[in-house]
Amino acid sequence: MVKIRSAGRRDARYNDWSRHTRSWHVHDEMARSRLGPLALESKLGDYPSQSLVWRAIHVELRKPVAVKIFSVPFGGTAEGRQRLATEWEKLKRIRHPAIARCYGGGFEDSDAYLAYELIDGETLSSLLERRPRLAWDGVLDFALPIAEGLAAAHARGVCHGAICPDKIVFSGLAPVLVDMRIDRARSSYRNPRPLTAAELSLRPPEVIADPTAVSPRSDLYSLGAVMYLALTGRPPISGDTIAEVTRNATNEIPPKAASIAMDCPVWVSAVVEQALQKDIEARPHDARAFALALAEARRRSSGLTGVAEHLSSGFSPLQVTPQRDKDEARKLLGRELADLDSDDVPEATALHDRAWFLVGILLLIIAGMLWLIWPLNESQMRQRAERLLSDDTRSSLHQAKTSYLQPMLKRFPEGDHVGWARERIEEIEMREAEHALSVKLKRNLPLQDEGERLYAEAQRFERFGDSATALDKYKSLVTLLEDDPKYRAFVNLARRQTGRIREQGIEAGEATRIVKAKLDEADRLLSQGSVVAARDIWYSIVELYGGNADVAPLVDQAQSRLAGQKSEP
């Protein structure tokens, strides 16, 4: 959303927004006119249809403000209204140029509102739509003031909790963070619009897992994620859907910003990398420390000041003349020069302070940096991917796919290792899909698409021992879904299982044989007193084969046994 800062100075009379009230009800479908002391003009934000924020004029003070309006049935509970009033009183105490000031709030019938300083300018989100990547110094230009503003907010016990590009607005050249809230996840006064995958990809893992786990260090993660997005043109966590982002947030390690943005200094990349650590304790200690780290990264990236200062100041034998500077040399060397020829002045500068030494070290550093950030060739990318694949952990496999295999296909579409890379990507995606499905089945979570549903159904038959029916199910999955890239992983899994079952060999009428064997097993378990285990088998037969006419008599037997067990006391 866009909030716009007015040119006039803030007025103390803004502190009480609730003392002016008028009878007016907020409806999105009808023209808005008045809300308490405010005359509403138009919606704000890059996407007005999704925004709760309006441009308004305080009628008495004749000053523009941004007002965020919440519509709650019956105005919310008394406890909720009191919490919101306490919230705006706390927000009013935050004063920093990089934080849009909250003037207060109020209630009107079934609506509540918060009034903020109006910020006139373009959002970072809009800027990134025009320019997908920003120069590193431009990123520091907005990140450093925002970090300092967060330090002021955190000192007041307030965390933003939702930092993203559309909440950073440029007032001229000055960045301003808008929409400060307190505990927005639990408040009844909030935007009901669900998060998008793009917004979720900028949230830290702990907040994705628990939206109430907002902390100062989660704000630093989100600011670091916005910096990463602005530097590289991509979020730190990949995923086109909420489920994909949620799954990747825990294990995916984003490539270093300097490896994608070639103009990004390693010092800036390192600060962003620290902010994006999964472990909360590994992130910067607080916003003030993060701001200092950004300032130091800017200083280190700004030029060769150390060498320049050395060359332009201090005593050097290159500056000594035979006669005029002997007295100066004597003072600096602390010795008599009677036994020295005018052309034999001792070197007084330590080796590590000499210009040629410093220039040489600088050149070595530059060469090392170029070696680190120089793009890898196809063979090097394969070697690094193979090392990660050999670790055979979910995180290492995912990193191999996102950091090397997929970039290899993009950079070398006609390369020697394209076929190998595609095969490895398919294997990794199969394992990821199979693991995600197993987690859902263990936790009784809903299956989201046809690929998961059909593969899980085929698995049940295979685990029951009916390889013939499982084979039919796997083949049906391939026939139905093989043309849709979305289900590629499950299609490949089904083909793999089809091959394994065919290697084992199957016989005609196997379903009948399997069900008979299972009925006998259930009878044996029942005779041994294992009633629950026997019932599980009968239930499985009825559920799996209820629509199979070939084994209908056997299904009837399972149903009758279940009915008999239920009728027993």
C-alpha positions in Angstrom: 0.0 0.0 0.0 1.2 3.6 -0.6 1.0 6.1 2.2 2.0 9.7 1.4 3.8 12.1 3.6 2.3 15.6 3.6 4.6 18.7 3.2 3.4 20.3 6.4 4.7 19.5 9.9 2.9 17.1 12.1 0.3 18.6 14.4 -0.3 17.6 18.1 -4.0 17.8 17.5 -3.7 14.5 15.5 -3.2 12.7 18.7 -6.9 12.3 19.4 -8.6 10.9 16.3 -11.5 9.3 18.2 -13.0 12.6 19.6 -14.6 13.5 16.3 -17.2 10.9 15.3 -19.9 10.8 12.7 -22.6 8.2 11.9 -21.3 6.6 8.7 -20.9 2.9 7.7 -18.0 1.6 5.5 -19.0 -0.4 2.5 -16.6 -1.2 -0.3 -19.4 -1.2 -2.8 -20.7 2.3 -2.1 -19.0 5.7 -2.4 -17.1 6.6 0.8 -17.3 10.1 2.1 -16.7 10.7 5.8 -15.2 8.7 8.7 -15.1 10.5 12.0 -13.1 13.7 11.5 -11.9 12.5 8.1 -13.1 13.2 4.5 -12.2 10.2 2.4 -11.0 10.8 -1.1 -9.6 7.7 -2.9 -8.0 4.3 -2.2 -4.2 4.1 -2.1 -1.8 1.3 -3.0 -0.3 -0.3 -6.0 -3.4 -2.6 -6.1 -6.3 -0.5 -4.8 -8.9 -3.3 -5.0 -6.9 -5.2 -2.3 -6.1 -2.2 -0.2 -7.7 -1.1 3.0 -5.9 2.3 2.9 -7.6 5.6 1.8 -6.3 9.0 1.1 -8.2 11.4 3.4 -8.3 14.9 4.6 -8.7 15.9 8.3 -11.6 18.3 7.9 -10.7 20.7 10.8 -6.9 20.7 10.3 -7.1 20.5 6.5 -4.2 18.1 6.3 -3.9 15.0 4.2 -3.5 11.6 5.9 -3.5 7.9 5.0 -6.3 6.1 6.9 -6.4 2.3 7.2 -10.0 1.1 7.6 -11.1 -2.2 9.1 -14.6 -3.5 8.8 -15.6 -5.8 11.7 -19.1 -7.2 12.4 -20.7 -5.1 15.2 -17.4 -3.2 15.6 -15.6 -6.1 17.3 -15.5 -7.1 20.9 -14.9 -4.6 23.7 -11.6 -6.4 24.4 -10.6 -6.2 20.8 -11.4 -2.4 20.6 -9.4 -1.8 23.8 -6.4 -3.7 22.3 -6.5 -1.6 19.1 -6.7 1.6 21.2 -3.7 0.5 23.2 -1.9 -0.3 19.9 -2.3 3.1 18.3 -1.2 4.8 21.6 2.0 2.7 21.4 2.5 3.4 17.7 2.2 7.1 18.2 5.3 7.1 20.3 7.5 5.9 17.4 9.3 8.9 15.9 11.8 8.3 13.1 12.2 9.8 9.6 12.2 6.3 8.1 9.0 5.2 9.8 5.6 6.6 8.7 4.1 8.1 11.9 0.9 6.9 13.3 -1.4 9.7 14.4 -4.0 7.6 16.3 -7.2 5.9 15.4 -10.9 5.6 16.2 -14.1 3.6 15.9 -17.2 4.3 13.8 -20.2 2.0 14.0 -18.9 -1.4 12.8 -15.6 0.0 11.5 -12.3 0.9 13.1 -9.4 2.9 11.6 -5.8 3.9 12.1 -4.5 7.2 10.7 -0.9 7.5 9.4 1.4 10.1 8.0 0.8 10.4 4.2 3.9 9.5 2.2 4.0 10.9 -1.4 6.1 8.7 -3.6 6.7 5.4 -5.4 6.8 2.1 -3.6 9.8 -0.2 -3.9 7.4 -2.8 -5.4 6.5 -0.5 -8.2 10.1 0.4 -8.8 11.1 -3.3 -9.1 8.4 -3.8 -11.6 10.1 -1.3 -13.8 13.7 -2.3 -12.9 13.9 -5.9 -11.8 17.3 -5.3 -10.2 18.8 -2.4 -8.4 22.5 -1.4 -8.1 24.0 -2.4 -4.7 24.5 1.2 -3.6 20.8 1.9 -4.4 19.8 -1.0 -2.2 22.0 0.3 0.7 20.4 3.7 0.2 17.0 2.3 1.3 18.1 -0.5 3.6 20.3 1.5 5.9 17.6 4.1 6.9 15.0 1.4 7.2 17.3 -0.6 9.5 17.8 2.5 11.7 14.1 3.1 11.7 13.5 -0.5 12.8 16.0 0.1 15.7 13.8 2.9 16.9 10.7 0.8 16.6 12.2 -2.2 18.3 13.4 0.0 21.1 9.7 0.8 21.7 8.8 -2.9 21.7 7.2 -2.8 18.2 8.0 -5.2 15.3 6.7 -4.6 11.8 6.1 -8.3 11.0 5.3 -7.8 7.3 8.2 -6.0 5.6 7.9 -6.3 1.8 8.6 -4.0 -1.2 5.1 -2.5 -1.2 5.6 -1.2 2.3 8.7 0.8 1.5 7.9 4.1 -0.1 10.3 6.7 -1.5 9.5 10.2 -0.4 11.8 11.9 -2.9 15.0 10.0 -2.2 14.2 9.1 1.4 12.8 5.6 2.0 9.9 5.3 4.5 8.5 2.1 6.0 4.7 2.2 6.2 2.0 0.3 7.9 3.5 -0.3 11.4 1.3 -2.6 13.5 1.5 -4.5 16.7 0.7 -8.3 16.6 -1.1 -8.1 13.3 -1.4 -11.9 13.1 -3.7 -12.1 16.2 -5.5 -8.8 15.8 -9.2 -8.9 14.7 -8.5 -5.6 12.9 -6.4 -6.7 9.9 -6.6 -7.2 6.2 -8.4 -10.5 5.5 -6.7 -11.0 2.2 -4.6 -14.2 2.3 -0.8 -13.9 1.7 0.5 -14.6 -1.8 3.5 -17.0 -2.5 5.6 -13.9 -3.4 4.9 -12.2 0.0 5.4 -15.5 1.9 8.8 -16.0 0.3 10.1 -12.9 2.1 9.0 -14.1 5.6 11.5 -16.0 7.9 11.0 -19.7 8.4 9.8 -19.4 12.0 7.1 -16.9 11.0 5.9 -19.1 8.0 5.6 -22.0 10.5 3.9 -19.8 13.2 2.6 -16.3 12.1 2.7 -15.1 15.7 6.4 -15.8 16.0 7.3 -12.2 15.0 10.5 -10.8 16.6 13.1 -8.1 15.9 15.3 -10.7 14.2 12.4 -11.8 12.0 12.1 -8.1 10.9 15.8 -8.3 10.0 15.3 -11.4 8.0 12.5 -9.8 6.0 14.6 -6.7 5.3 17.5 -8.9 4.2 15.1 -10.8 1.9 13.8 -7.5 0.4 17.5 -6.5 -0.2 18.2 -9.9 -1.8 15.2 -9.5 -4.1 16.3 -6.0 -5.1 19.9 -7.1 -5.7 19.2 -10.3 -7.6 15.7 -9.9 -9.0 14.5 -13.1 -7.3 13.3 -13.9 -3.7 15.6 -15.9 -1.4 13.0 -18.8 -1.3 11.7 -20.3 -4.5 8.1 -21.5 -5.1 5.1 -20.7 -7.2 2.5 -21.7 -4.6 2.1 -21.3 -0.8 2.8 -25.0 -0.3 6.0 -24.9 -2.3 7.3 -21.8 -0.5 6.4 -23.4 2.9 8.2 -26.6 2.0 11.3 -24.8 0.7 11.6 -22.3 3.6 13.2 -24.7 6.0 15.9 -26.2 3.9 16.5 -24.0 0.8 19.8 -22.1 1.0 19.7 -19.2 -1.5 22.8 -18.6 -3.6 25.0 -15.7 -2.5 23.8 -12.3 -3.9 27.2 -11.6 -5.3 27.1 -14.9 -7.4 24.0 -13.6 -9.2 24.5 -9.8 -9.2 28.1 -9.4 -10.5 28.3 -5.8 -9.4 27.4 -6.6 -5.8 30.4 -6.3 -3.5 31.2 -9.3 -1.3 30.8 -7.2 1.8 27.2 -6.3 0.9 26.5 -9.9 -0.1 27.9 -11.2 3.3 25.6 -8.8 5.3 22.5 -9.9 3.4 23.6 -13.6 3.8 23.8 -13.2 7.6 20.3 -11.6 7.8 18.9 -14.6 5.9 20.2 -17.3 8.2 17.6 -19.9 9.2 18.9 -20.0 12.7 17.6 -16.9 14.5 20.7 -16.7 16.7 23.0 -16.6 13.6 21.3 -13.3 12.4 22.6 -9.9 13.4 22.0 -9.2 17.1 19.6 -6.3 16.6 18.6 -3.7 14.0 21.3 -1.2 15.2 24.0 -3.9 14.7 22.5 -4.6 11.3 22.6 -0.9 10.4 26.3 -0.6 11.5 27.1 -3.7 9.4 25.4 -2.1 6.3 27.4 1.2 6.9 30.6 -0.8 7.2 29.8 -2.7 4.0 29.2 0.6 2.2 32.5 2.0 3.5 34.5 -1.0 2.4 32.8 -1.1 -1.0 33.2 2.6 -1.8 36.8 2.6 -3.0 40.5 2.2 -2.2 40.7 4.9 0.5 43.3 3.0 2.6 45.9 3.0 -0.2 45.0 6.5 -1.3 45.5 7.8 2.2 48.8 6.1 2.5 50.1 7.5 -0.8 49.0 11.1 0.0 50.3 11.4 3.5 53.1 10.5 5.9 56.9 10.3 5.5 58.3 8.3 2.6 61.9 8.0 1.2 60.4 8.9 -2.1 59.8 12.4 -0.7 63.2 13.0 0.9 65.7 15.3 -0.8 69.4 15.0 -0.1 69.9 18.1 2.0 66.6 19.8 2.9 65.0 16.7 4.5 68.0 15.4 6.5 66.8 17.0 9.7 63.3 15.5 9.2 64.8 12.1 8.4 67.0 12.3 11.5 63.9 13.0 13.7 61.9 10.2 12.1 64.8 7.7 12.2 66.0 8.7 15.6 69.7 8.4 14.6 72.6 10.5 13.3 73.1 10.8 9.6 76.8 11.8 9.6 77.8 8.4 8.2 75.1 8.4 5.5 75.5 9.6 2.0 72.9 11.9 0.7 71.8 9.1 -1.8 71.6 6.4 0.9 68.6 7.4 3.1 67.3 4.4 5.1 63.7 3.2 4.6 61.7 4.2 7.6 58.3 2.8 6.7 57.4 -0.6 7.9 57.0 -3.2 5.2 53.3 -3.7 5.8 52.8 0.1 5.4 54.6 0.6 2.2 52.6 1.6 -0.8 53.8 -1.1 -3.2 53.1 -3.7 -0.6 49.5 -2.4 0.0 48.9 -2.2 -3.7 50.1 -5.8 -4.2 47.8 -7.0 -1.4 44.9 -5.1 -2.9 45.5 -6.7 -6.3 45.6 -10.1 -4.6 42.3 -9.4 -2.9 40.7 -8.2 -6.2 42.0 -11.3 -7.9 40.6 -13.5 -5.2 37.2 -11.8 -5.4 37.1 -12.2 -9.1 37.9 -15.9 -8.7 35.1 -16.3 -6.2 32.4 -14.5 -8.2 33.5 -15.6 -11.7 30.8 -17.7 -13.3 31.4 -21.4 -13.1 31.7 -23.4 -16.4 29.5 -26.3 -17.1 32.0 -29.0 -15.8 32.6 -27.0 -12.6 28.9 -26.8 -12.0 28.5 -30.5 -12.5 31.4 -31.2 -10.0 29.8 -29.1 -7.3 26.4 -30.6 -7.9 27.9 -34.1 -7.7 29.5 -33.3 -4.3 26.1 -32.2 -3.0 24.3 -35.2 -4.5 26.8 -37.5 -2.7 25.7 -36.1 0.7 22.2 -37.5 -0.1 20.3 -35.3 2.3 17.1 -33.4 1.5 18.8 -30.0 2.0 21.9 -30.9 -0.1 19.8 -32.4 -2.9 17.6 -29.2 -3.0 20.7 -27.0 -3.0 22.2 -29.0 -5.8 19.0 -28.6 -7.9 18.5 -24.8 -7.3 22.2 -23.7 -7.2 23.7 -25.8 -9.9 21.5 -28.1 -11.9 18.7 -25.7 -12.9 21.2 -22.8 -13.6 23.3 -25.3 -15.7 20.3 -26.0 -17.9 19.6 -22.3 -18.2 23.1 -21.2 -19.0 24.2 -24.2 -21.1 21.0 -25.4 -22.9 23.1 -27.2 -25.5 25.9 -28.3 -23.2 27.5 -31.7 -22.8 25.9 -32.4 -19.4 22.3 -31.3 -20.1 20.9 -34.8 -20.2 22.7 -35.7 -17.0 21.4 -32.6 -15.3 17.8 -33.2 -16.4 17.9 -36.8 -15.0 19.3 -35.6 -11.7 16.6 -32.9 -11.4 13.9 -35.4 -12.1 15.3 -37.8 -9.5 15.4 -35.0 -6.9 11.9 -33.8 -7.7 10.6 -37.4 -7.4 12.2 -37.8 -3.9 10.8 -34.4 -2.8 7.3 -35.3 -4.0 7.4 -38.7 -2.4 8.6 -37.2 0.9 6.0 -34.5 0.9 3.2 -37.0 0.2 4.4 -39.3 3.0 4.3 -36.4 5.4 0.8 -35.5 4.4 -0.4 -39.1 4.8 1.2 -39.5 8.2 -0.4 -36.3 9.4 -3.8 -36.9 7.7 -3.4 -33.7 5.7 -5.6 -33.2 2.6 -4.1 -34.2 -0.7 -4.1 -31.1 -3.0 -3.9 -32.4 -6.6 -4.6 -35.4 -8.8 -1.0 -36.5 -8.8 -0.9 -37.0 -5.1 -4.3 -38.6 -4.9 -3.7 -41.2 -7.7 -0.2 -42.1 -6.6 -1.4 -42.5 -2.9 -4.2 -44.8 -4.1 -1.8 -47.0 -6.2 0.6 -47.2 -3.2 -2.2 -48.5 -1.0 -2.8 -51.4 -3.3 0.9 -52.2 -3.6 1.3 -52.1 0.2 -1.7 -54.4 0.5 0.1 -56.9 -1.7 -2.0 -56.5 -4.8 0.7 -55.7 -7.3 -1.7 -56.2 -10.3 -4.2 -53.6 -9.3 -1.4 -51.3 -8.2 0.2 -51.7 -11.7 -3.1 -50.7 -13.3 -3.4 -47.7 -11.0 0.2 -46.5 -11.8 -0.4 -47.0 -15.6 -3.7 -45.0 -15.3 -1.8 -42.2 -13.6 0.7 -42.0 -16.4 -1.9 -42.0 -19.1 -4.0 -39.3 -17.4 -1.2 -36.9 -16.3 1.9 -37.4 -18.5 1.1 -34.4 -20.7 0.9 -32.0 -17.7 4.3 -30.7 -16.5 2.8 -30.0 -13.1 2.6 -33.7 -12.4 6.0 -34.7 -13.9 7.4 -35.9 -10.5 4.4 -38.3 -9.9 4.4 -39.5 -13.5 8.0 -40.4 -13.1 7.4 -42.1 -9.8 4.5 -44.1 -11.3 6.8 -45.2 -14.2 9.5 -46.3 -11.7 7.0 -48.4 -9.7 5.6 -49.9 -12.9 9.0 -51.0 -13.9 9.7 -52.6 -10.5 6.3 -54.5 -10.4 6.9 -55.8 -13.9 10.3 -57.1 -12.9 8.7 -59.1 -10.1 6.1 -60.6 -12.5 2.4 -60.7 -11.9 -0.3 -63.3 -12.6 -3.8 -63.1 -13.9 -6.4 -63.1 -11.2 -3.9 -61.9 -8.6 -6.6 -59.7 -6.9 -8.7 -62.7 -6.1 -5.7 -64.6 -4.7 -4.6 -61.6 -2.6 -8.1 -61.0 -1.1 -8.5 -64.6 -0.3 -5.2 -64.7 1.5 -6.0 -61.6 3.4 -9.4 -63.0 4.5 -7.6 -66.1 5.8 -5.1 -64.0 7.6 -7.9 -62.0 9.2 -9.6 -65.2 10.4 -6.3 -66.4 11.9 -5.8 -63.1 13.7 -9.4 -63.2 15.0 -8.9 -66.8 16.3 -5.8 -65.5 18.2 -7.7 -62.7 19.8 -6.3 -59.9 17.6 -9.7 -58.4 16.8 -8.4 -54.9 15.9 -5.9 -56.3 13.4 -8.5 -58.5 11.8 -10.9 -55.6 11.5 -8.2 -53.5 9.8 -7.9 -56.1 7.1 -11.6 -56.3 6.5 -11.9 -52.6 6.3 -9.1 -52.4 3.8 -10.7 -55.1 1.6 -14.0 -53.2 1.6 -12.4 -49.8 1.0 -10.0 -51.0 -1.7 -12.2 -53.5 -3.6 -15.7 -52.2 -3.0 -16.0 -51.4 -6.7 -14.3 -54.4 -8.1 -16.8 -56.9 -9.6 -14.2 -59.7 -9.9 -13.9 -60.0 -6.1 -17.4 -58.9 -5.1 -18.2 -62.2 -3.2 -15.0 -61.8 -1.2 -15.8 -58.2 -0.4 -19.2 -59.4 0.8 -17.5 -61.8 3.2 -15.4 -59.0 4.6 -18.5 -56.9 5.1 -20.4 -59.7 6.8 -17.5 -60.4 9.2 -17.4 -56.7 10.1 -21.2 -56.7 10.7 -20.9 -59.8 12.8 -18.2 -58.2 15.0 -20.2 -55.0 15.4 -23.3 -57.0 16.5 -21.3 -58.8 19.2 -21.5 -57.2 22.7 
